[in-house]
Amino acid sequence: MKIKSPHLIANRIIESEIIPGLNVFTVPIEAKQIVTIKGSLIGGDHFPPQKNKMAADTMVEMLDQGTKKYNKLELHNLLDSHGISIDFSISRFQINIDAHCLKEDTALTLELVAQILCTPTFPEKELGVVRKRMIGDIKERATDTHARAIEALTRKLYPSDNPNYSLSSKEEIAYMEKITRDDLLGFHNRLGLGKMYIVAVGDVETKNFESNVKKYFAGFRQSKLVIPKIPPTKSPKTETVTINIPDKTSSDVMIGTTIPFGDKHPDFYPMLVATNILGGGFTARLVQEIRDKKGLTYGTYAYQTGTGNNTPGYFAVWATFAPELLKKGVEALAFETKKFISKGVTAKELTDKKQTIAGSYKVSLSTTNGLATIILSNAEHDRPKDFIDEYPKLIERITLAQVNGTIKKYLDVKNLVTVIAGTV
């Protein structure tokens, strides 16, 4: 009989489907009265009705403006008086829950999360305030060179119905000006149980926690939302896009192309390691060559993104340059990107980066927030609990042939889109 190691994370996770469509994961650890709660349910900004594409984002902003049991003031007073933190955010396919509390307030925190999520009232008066604030944020973001560069790149790489496509600032403002309370109610009515997850890590009592989850979420309806299967997008043609934003002290440059796979594809992790070698951290090639040796930038990195829930994503590199260094900077960024694509990486770079990735991952498991985040992500992506412990070994097994083969197979210098946003 094989004895399970108590040191493995998977063996410490207690999982239970409390209600059909709602899975709870608890990990009791020595955290001295501290409990971190993470959660998610299907309902991201890829799902809103075509009538108003800002309905999901606005609804999430309005969740804490009052519930059937507590008005806005009562709700915020409860949170403040107990030192409870509850935040909701939105991604492409999920609404995310992030809460922190003392052990003695765990039940109250769960009640408030359920109240905010299940029975929000969306007061008309508060909608006007939130609308004004969100439009202000959008206008401010329209002058942000980094945000505009990402927006322009994704609009060049994807059609408008793809979850990785970005609305323009003008489109977002137009939708916000027309948003109504009925839009929010309509989207909220689509939310419910079904691939909903709640994770608690820290000084948590599993039985009490599960009992309270069942108590507060038992009346929540079942959702019919399903994360769609997104087909790959064709490779783009080489193009340079320039966005002039006046009076900026630096310009942001993005170079990117689509990749035809998501995070469940066997080439996902070799590509992950490859992009980390190119631009992940202070020892990455882009930082060494463009920042340290040439002194052209103080910030540059590379990544693959948009791949969650097995959605085909994209490869991108980024850097920021002062106006007087922009021309040299763009040339250097393009040179290093094309060199990476044509020649791949070295054995030493691979060995060093695998150690860095595994080390960073293990560090993230040492905090309640990091561990809860990883457990939640693991559940969202339908991975077995053992994957949490196996991940460093998976990275270690990746070979130089796999990494360079993946680069050669999916990246082509003839398919790179370049975006320059700033005072050009």
C-alpha positions in Angstrom: 0.0 0.0 0.0 1.4 3.4 -1.1 1.4 6.0 1.7 0.7 9.5 0.6 3.3 12.0 1.4 2.0 14.7 3.8 4.4 17.2 2.2 2.6 17.1 -1.2 0.2 20.0 -1.7 -2.3 17.7 -3.4 -2.6 15.5 -0.2 -3.4 18.6 1.9 -6.2 19.8 -0.3 -9.7 18.8 0.9 -12.2 19.0 -2.0 -15.9 18.6 -1.9 -18.8 19.4 -4.3 -21.0 21.1 -1.7 -23.8 21.9 -4.1 -24.1 20.6 -7.7 -21.9 23.0 -9.7 -20.0 24.4 -6.7 -16.7 22.8 -5.7 -14.9 23.9 -2.5 -11.2 23.4 -1.8 -9.7 24.0 1.7 -6.1 23.8 2.9 -5.8 24.3 6.6 -2.3 25.6 7.4 -0.6 27.5 10.2 -1.5 31.0 9.4 -2.5 32.3 12.8 -6.1 33.6 12.4 -5.7 34.5 8.7 -7.9 33.1 6.0 -7.5 33.8 2.3 -10.5 33.0 0.1 -10.4 32.8 -3.7 -13.1 31.9 -6.1 -14.6 32.1 -9.6 -17.6 31.4 -11.7 -18.3 31.5 -15.4 -19.4 34.9 -16.6 -16.5 36.9 -18.0 -16.6 39.8 -20.4 -16.7 37.5 -23.4 -20.3 36.6 -22.6 -22.3 39.8 -22.5 -25.2 40.2 -25.0 -24.3 42.0 -28.2 -26.6 44.8 -27.2 -24.0 46.3 -24.8 -20.5 44.8 -24.6 -19.7 46.7 -21.4 -22.5 45.0 -19.4 -20.3 42.4 -17.7 -17.6 44.9 -16.7 -20.1 47.4 -15.4 -22.0 44.7 -13.5 -18.9 43.6 -11.6 -18.2 47.3 -10.7 -21.7 47.6 -9.4 -21.8 44.4 -7.3 -20.8 46.1 -4.0 -23.2 49.0 -4.4 -25.9 47.2 -2.3 -27.7 43.9 -1.9 -31.2 42.8 -0.9 -30.1 42.5 2.7 -27.6 45.3 3.0 -27.6 48.7 1.4 -24.3 50.2 0.2 -23.5 52.0 3.5 -24.4 49.0 5.7 -22.3 46.7 3.5 -19.2 48.9 3.6 -19.6 49.5 7.3 -19.6 45.7 7.9 -16.5 45.2 5.8 -14.6 48.1 7.5 -15.6 47.3 11.1 -14.4 43.7 10.7 -11.3 44.4 8.5 -12.7 42.2 5.8 -11.5 42.6 2.2 -13.7 41.5 -0.6 -12.9 42.3 -4.2 -14.5 41.1 -7.5 -12.8 41.3 -10.9 -13.5 40.1 -14.4 -11.5 38.2 -17.0 -12.5 36.8 -20.4 -14.5 33.9 -19.1 -14.7 34.2 -15.3 -15.8 36.5 -12.5 -13.2 36.3 -9.8 -13.5 36.5 -6.1 -10.7 37.6 -3.8 -11.3 37.9 0.0 -9.2 38.1 3.1 -10.4 37.9 6.7 -9.7 36.8 10.2 -10.7 33.3 11.2 -13.5 34.5 13.4 -15.0 36.4 10.5 -14.9 33.6 8.0 -18.7 32.9 8.1 -19.5 36.6 7.8 -17.2 36.9 4.9 -18.8 34.0 3.1 -22.3 35.5 3.8 -21.2 38.9 2.3 -19.6 37.3 -0.7 -22.8 35.4 -1.3 -25.0 38.5 -0.8 -22.9 40.6 -3.1 -22.7 38.0 -5.8 -26.2 36.5 -5.7 -28.5 39.3 -4.7 -27.0 42.7 -5.8 -29.6 45.5 -6.4 -27.7 47.7 -8.9 -29.2 51.0 -7.6 -30.0 53.5 -10.4 -28.4 56.3 -8.5 -25.1 54.4 -8.0 -25.1 53.4 -11.6 -24.7 57.0 -12.6 -21.7 57.4 -10.3 -20.1 54.2 -11.5 -20.7 55.1 -15.2 -19.0 58.5 -14.7 -16.0 56.9 -13.0 -15.6 54.1 -15.6 -15.8 56.6 -18.5 -13.1 58.7 -16.7 -10.9 55.6 -16.3 -11.4 54.7 -20.0 -10.4 58.2 -21.1 -7.3 58.1 -18.8 -6.4 54.7 -20.3 -6.7 56.1 -23.8 -3.6 58.3 -23.0 -1.7 55.3 -21.5 0.9 54.2 -24.1 1.2 50.7 -22.7 -2.6 50.1 -22.7 -2.9 51.6 -26.2 -0.1 49.4 -27.6 -1.8 46.2 -26.3 -5.2 47.3 -27.5 -3.8 48.0 -31.0 -1.9 44.7 -31.2 -4.9 42.5 -30.2 -7.1 44.4 -32.7 -4.6 43.6 -35.5 -4.2 39.9 -34.5 -7.9 39.0 -33.9 -11.4 39.4 -35.3 -13.9 41.3 -33.2 -15.7 38.1 -32.0 -12.5 36.6 -30.5 -12.1 36.8 -26.7 -8.5 38.2 -27.1 -9.8 41.1 -29.2 -9.9 44.5 -27.4 -12.6 47.1 -27.7 -11.3 50.6 -28.5 -11.7 53.4 -26.0 -14.3 55.1 -28.2 -16.3 51.9 -28.4 -16.1 51.4 -24.6 -17.3 54.9 -23.9 -20.1 54.6 -26.4 -21.3 51.5 -24.7 -20.9 53.0 -21.3 -23.0 56.1 -22.2 -25.9 53.8 -23.2 -25.6 51.3 -20.3 -28.8 50.7 -18.3 -29.7 48.9 -15.1 -31.6 46.4 -17.2 -28.4 45.6 -19.0 -26.8 44.7 -15.7 -29.8 42.7 -14.5 -29.9 40.8 -17.8 -26.3 39.8 -17.5 -26.5 38.9 -13.8 -29.5 36.6 -14.5 -27.2 34.5 -16.6 -24.8 33.8 -13.7 -25.0 30.9 -11.4 -23.5 27.6 -10.3 -21.8 25.3 -12.7 -18.0 25.2 -12.7 -18.0 27.6 -9.7 -15.1 27.2 -7.3 -14.3 28.5 -3.8 -10.8 28.0 -2.3 -9.9 28.7 1.3 -6.3 28.6 2.6 -5.1 29.4 6.1 -6.5 29.0 9.6 -9.7 27.5 8.2 -11.9 24.8 9.7 -13.0 22.7 6.8 -16.3 21.4 8.1 -17.5 24.8 9.2 -16.4 26.4 6.0 -18.2 23.8 3.8 -21.3 24.1 6.0 -21.4 27.9 5.6 -20.8 27.7 1.8 -23.8 25.4 1.6 -25.8 27.7 3.8 -25.2 30.9 1.9 -25.1 29.6 -1.7 -27.8 27.0 -1.6 -30.4 29.2 -3.3 -28.1 30.3 -6.1 -29.5 29.2 -9.5 -27.7 27.0 -12.0 -26.0 28.8 -14.9 -26.2 27.7 -18.5 -23.0 29.6 -19.5 -20.3 27.4 -21.0 -16.8 28.4 -21.9 -16.7 28.2 -25.7 -14.2 26.4 -27.9 -12.3 29.1 -29.8 -10.7 28.1 -33.2 -7.2 29.2 -34.0 -6.8 32.6 -35.8 -4.8 32.8 -39.0 -1.3 34.2 -38.8 -1.1 38.0 -39.4 0.8 39.8 -42.1 3.8 41.8 -41.3 2.7 45.4 -40.4 3.8 48.4 -38.4 1.1 50.5 -36.6 1.9 53.9 -35.2 -0.3 55.5 -32.6 0.6 59.1 -31.8 -0.2 60.2 -28.2 0.9 63.8 -27.6 3.2 64.9 -24.8 4.4 61.5 -23.6 7.9 61.1 -22.1 8.2 57.5 -23.5 6.8 55.2 -26.1 5.7 51.6 -25.8 6.5 49.1 -28.5 4.8 45.7 -28.9 5.8 43.0 -31.4 3.6 40.0 -31.7 1.9 37.2 -33.6 -0.8 34.6 -33.0 -0.1 31.1 -31.8 -2.6 28.3 -32.7 -2.9 26.6 -29.3 -4.0 27.1 -25.7 -2.8 25.9 -22.4 -3.7 22.2 -22.8 -1.6 21.7 -25.9 1.7 19.7 -25.5 3.7 22.6 -26.9 2.3 25.2 -24.4 5.0 24.6 -21.7 8.0 24.5 -24.1 6.7 27.8 -25.5 6.3 29.1 -22.0 9.9 28.4 -21.2 11.0 29.8 -24.5 9.3 33.2 -24.0 10.7 33.3 -20.4 14.2 32.9 -21.8 13.6 35.7 -24.2 12.0 38.1 -21.8 11.1 36.8 -18.4 12.9 38.5 -15.5 16.2 40.3 -15.1 18.4 37.5 -16.5 16.3 37.2 -19.7 17.9 37.9 -23.1 15.9 41.1 -23.8 16.9 42.7 -20.5 20.6 41.7 -20.9 20.9 42.9 -24.5 18.6 45.9 -24.7 18.7 47.3 -21.2 22.0 46.3 -19.6 24.3 46.3 -22.7 22.8 49.0 -24.9 21.1 51.1 -22.2 18.1 51.7 -24.4 15.2 50.9 -22.0 14.4 50.4 -18.3 11.6 47.9 -19.1 11.2 45.0 -21.5 9.8 41.5 -21.4 8.3 38.7 -23.6 5.4 36.4 -23.0 2.7 34.1 -24.4 -0.8 35.1 -23.3 -4.5 34.7 -24.1 -4.1 30.9 -23.8 -6.2 30.2 -20.7 -9.1 27.7 -20.9 -7.3 26.3 -24.0 -8.0 29.4 -26.1 -5.4 29.9 -28.9 -3.4 32.9 -27.8 -0.5 35.1 -28.9 3.2 35.7 -28.5 4.4 39.2 -27.7 7.4 41.2 -26.8 7.3 44.6 -25.2 9.6 47.5 -24.4 9.4 51.2 -23.5 11.8 53.8 -24.9 12.5 57.5 -24.4 11.7 59.5 -27.6 15.4 60.1 -28.5 16.1 56.4 -28.2 12.9 55.1 -29.9 14.4 54.4 -33.4 17.4 52.5 -32.0 15.1 50.8 -29.5 12.6 49.5 -32.0 15.5 48.2 -34.2 17.1 46.5 -31.2 13.8 44.9 -30.1 13.1 43.7 -33.6 16.6 42.3 -34.0 16.5 40.3 -30.7 13.0 39.0 -31.5 14.0 37.8 -35.0 17.2 36.3 -33.7 15.2 34.4 -31.1 12.9 33.1 -33.8 15.6 32.1 -36.3 18.2 30.7 -33.9 16.4 29.6 -30.8 17.9 29.4 -27.4 21.0 27.8 -25.9 21.3 24.8 -23.5 22.6 27.1 -20.7 19.7 29.5 -21.1 17.3 26.6 -20.8 18.9 25.1 -17.7 19.0 28.5 -15.9 15.5 29.4 -16.8 14.0 26.1 -15.8 15.5 26.6 -12.3 14.2 30.1 -12.1 10.6 29.1 -13.1 10.5 26.1 -10.7 12.0 28.3 -7.9 9.5 31.1 -8.4 6.6 28.6 -8.4 7.7 27.0 -5.2 8.0 30.5 -3.5 4.4 31.3 -4.6 3.2 28.2 -2.9 4.6 29.4 0.4 1.9 32.1 1.0 -1.8 31.7 1.5 -2.6 34.0 -1.4 -0.2 32.3 -3.8 -1.3 28.8 -2.8 -5.0 29.7 -3.1 -4.4 31.3 -6.5 -2.7 28.2 -7.8 -5.4 25.8 -6.5 -8.1 27.9 -8.1 -6.3 28.1 -11.4 -5.8 24.4 -11.3 -9.5 23.8 -10.8 -10.6 26.3 -13.5 -8.4 24.5 -16.1 -9.7 21.0 -15.1 -6.3 19.8 -14.0 -5.9 17.1 -11.4 -4.7 18.1 -7.9 -1.5 16.2 -8.5 -0.5 18.7 -11.2 0.3 21.3 -8.5 3.1 19.1 -7.2 4.1 17.8 -10.6 4.5 21.2 -12.3 8.2 21.8 -11.4 9.0 18.3 -12.7 7.1 19.0 -15.9 9.2 22.1 -16.5 12.4 20.2 -15.6 11.7 17.5 -18.3 11.4 20.0 -21.1 14.3 19.6 -23.5 16.3 21.9 -25.7 14.9 20.2 -28.8 11.4 20.7 -27.6 11.9 24.4 -27.0 13.7 25.2 -30.2 11.4 23.0 -32.2 8.3 24.8 -30.8 9.8 28.2 -31.6 10.6 27.1 -35.2 7.2 25.5 -35.6 4.9 28.3 -34.5 6.9 31.6 -34.9 7.8 33.2 -38.2 9.5 36.6 -38.7 7.2 37.1 -41.7 4.1 37.2 -39.4 5.2 39.9 -36.8 3.0 42.9 -36.2 4.7 45.9 -34.6 2.9 48.6 -32.7 4.4 51.9 -31.5 2.4 54.0 -29.2 3.5 57.3 -27.8 4.7 60.8 -28.9 6.0 59.7 -32.3 
